[in-house]
Amino acid sequence: MYLINQENYKKIEALIHPSCMSLQLKTVVTNQNPGVIFANKEQATSAVVYHQGEGGFFFVGKPNQEFFNHVINNINSIHFNGKLKYFEFSFDSTEWQPVIESLKTMNTCEQFIYFSDHKTPLDEVILNDIQIIPISKNTLNYSNCEFVTEPILEWWNSLDDYFSENLGFVALDNNKIVGRCLLDGKTDTHMGIGIAVEESYRKKNIATALAIKMVNAIHQNNYSVYWECTDDNYGSQALTNKTNLVKKQAYRLYWKSL
């Protein structure tokens, strides 16, 4: 297993299957979001890409049982000092699945990818007691700002990197942040969305208000929306309907305890 130097990440892009739509995978390979890449050999034919924010691994390139086994048995001790509690992964194409025999014993679910196909502005949701405002450096002055800064630092290299994108929204209740909609990453054509609302504020239409604000802003920037959720995340799937997103791809996500 070879650790790829960051300046060589771009070379791994050629290994990604053309059918793969994963924004998270591409943002690591292009050095936008933090992560690490290991290959099967110096002149890589297979690789595994770790996305720090997602906390998951993507196998790309030529399906390789030996490389897969070596990664899953050793990467926790080699790179994570034994801190990983579970190994969550997917593949860049279905060509891997017949090759990896151990998949049949692992937990699995389906992951959905949604895009926005048209850019007609959505009607915004007005909330009586909650204010929706754009994210900026001033966000750090509000109570519960770690609800925003912690995920940013998981998904981005620094707060300044994120703020330079000038995109994202928070929900405020009396100057306390109770919801967020963040830019997870972007390609040349798509911007990814990540939404969360404090538990005691859920089912109050805050997520819908944040999502619509973000979708409209992304379209105003001449990008399309990228959205992911699992097959059992019915709340997220409902939001895709409210924001006119269209399911474009489904792939298998696997995980096992370490």
HELIX and SHEET records of a PDB file:
HELIX    1   1 GLN A    6  ASN A    8  5                                   3    
HELIX    2   2 TYR A    9  ILE A   12  1                                   4    
HELIX    3   3 GLU A   13  LEU A   15  5                                   3    
HELIX    4   4 LEU A   23  VAL A   29  1                                   7    
HELIX    5   5 GLN A   65  HIS A   79  1                                  15    
HELIX    6   6 THR A   94  TRP A   96  5                                   3    
HELIX    7   7 GLU A  101  THR A  105  5                                   5    
HELIX    8   8 LYS A  137  ASN A  141  5                                   5    
HELIX    9   9 GLU A  146  TRP A  155  1                                  10    
HELIX   10  10 LEU A  159  PHE A  163  1                                   5    
HELIX   11  11 GLU A  199  TYR A  201  5                                   3    
HELIX   12  12 ILE A  206  GLN A  220  1                                  15    
HELIX   13  13 TYR A  234  LYS A  242  1                                   9    
SHEET    1   A12 TYR A   2  LEU A   3  0                                        
SHEET    2   A12 GLY A  35  ALA A  39 -1                                        
SHEET    3   A12 SER A  46  HIS A  51 -1                                        
SHEET    4   A12 GLY A  56  GLY A  61 -1                                        
SHEET    5   A12 TYR A  86  PHE A  91  1                                        
SHEET    6   A12 LEU A 245  SER A 257 -1                                        
SHEET    7   A12 ASN A 107  SER A 116 -1                                        
SHEET    8   A12 SER A 224  THR A 230 -1                                        
SHEET    9   A12 HIS A 190  VAL A 197  1                                        
SHEET   10   A12 LYS A 176  LYS A 186 -1                                        
SHEET   11   A12 GLY A 168  ASP A 173 -1                                        
SHEET   12   A12 GLN A 131  PRO A 134 -1                                        
END                                                                             
